[in-house]
Amino acid sequence: MHGGERLQGEVMVPTAKNAVLPMLAAAILPEGEVTLCRCPAIRDVDAMVDILTTLGCSVAWEGEDIRIRNQGLSHWEMPDALSHQIRSSIFLLGPILAKMRRATVSYPGGCEIGLRPIDLHLKGLRALGVRIMDEGGRLYCDGRNMHAGDVYFDYPSVGATENVMMASAMLKGTTVIHNAAREPEIVDLQGFINAMGGCVIGAGTQVIEVRGVEALHGTSYTPIPDRIAAGTLLCAGAMTGGSITLENASFYDLLPVTEKLKEMGCRVWGEGEKVMLDAPQRLRSFSQLQTQPHPGFPTDMQSPMMAAACVAEGTSVVIENVFENRFGQVADLCRMGADIRVNGRMAVIQGVKEMHGARVRARDLRGGAALVLAGLAAQGDTLIDQIALIDRGYPHLEETISALGGRMERVQVHEHEQTEVHDVTAAAP
Ligand code: EPZ
């Protein structure tokens, strides 16, 4: 990609990856067909579609929509390879138990940003009467005595909250989730379950009540906009002195990000389903950014905001409280001229006037997005390896960036020194 262009124009924000993934899992719950509208064409969604198909569901893309028929659901064993292919397979545990009362999955394992334990998922399901035996990394779950119950999370885990919401949707009685996650995607999952005839209330607060119903029915549903994709695009505009308009964006869901961008000198405002940003010639640093569970600053926006801080005037401090290894992009940003010091969960960024292009490597999804942002702001050309990691969460990124006047394209790279061919679109590690 070639940096230095001022981004301007209007682009559409995709629907939220982190809303679509749990909804694909929940789509096995009802009697009847589910259509999820305007799904993002990203690798994580494709992986989830593969898993549902392997379990016996009939899943098909129809344009931008995904249609799921679960009548063929016949397996409760999640294949090992698929459990490892995508962490979100753990979201299927609750729905499979709700539907079949049995489930076998492997520990999804860690990823680039952390160990990603699932103890809270298992604690929540055990509170609903699920017996879980762990044998060599395979979890054998027996839900024949499942019942509604009280679940308390000592950390408001997004995935664990979603798993219990789905597991309890058809359990006789009322399940109460205490210290539930409050992310907008949780509220959207409540809306989806209720659109299928469920009775969930309280999502978005710390206490969610799931009143079990006999059965759920099919529905057609459009998930919320992707606030992380939207925030990433706002950062692209902010870092290039640009002026951009996002369509299909929720200003309210973006508040933590828009407040930070205003602190950096941007004008940001919303009108209906649009969010607009006008950037200053040069950003000011933000004093401190701490990632927290919602409604705190979203951890998924930490890397893109770090990239913005790299070119801002002044010193910014980033503290990553949610995941233990989410500074993977720092070394590559420094290769591009950034001045960042890391000490444990804190990174101190001394803004520089100019970054320069370099050959760098995406280490994780959001860290890779930060490198794209830095490449847009840097002078010269940047080559990003492992771009498949970015494809996990950003659909058609180069088309979106190009529509705003940025110069970004996929290239096949041939190393001169007789090493393997680095395909910029190489598969995830
Ligand atoms: C979801 O992951 C998102 N993924 C993540 O987005 C997001 O960063 C995260 O929520 C926080 O908002 C999807 O929705 C598919 P958590 P999840 O359970 O559910 C610890 C992206 O880039 N924890 O709230 O895994 C965990 O280790 C991805 O789009 C336990 O200790 O997040 C972490 O430190 C990355 N035990 C913290 O809680 C558990 O059983 C937050 O995890 C579960 C989690």
Residues whose N, C-alpha, C, O or C-beta is under 5 A from the ligand:
A	BS01	EPZ	N18 L21 S88 R116 P117 I118 D119 L120 H121 P156 S157 V158 G159 A160 T299 D300 V322 F323 L365 R366
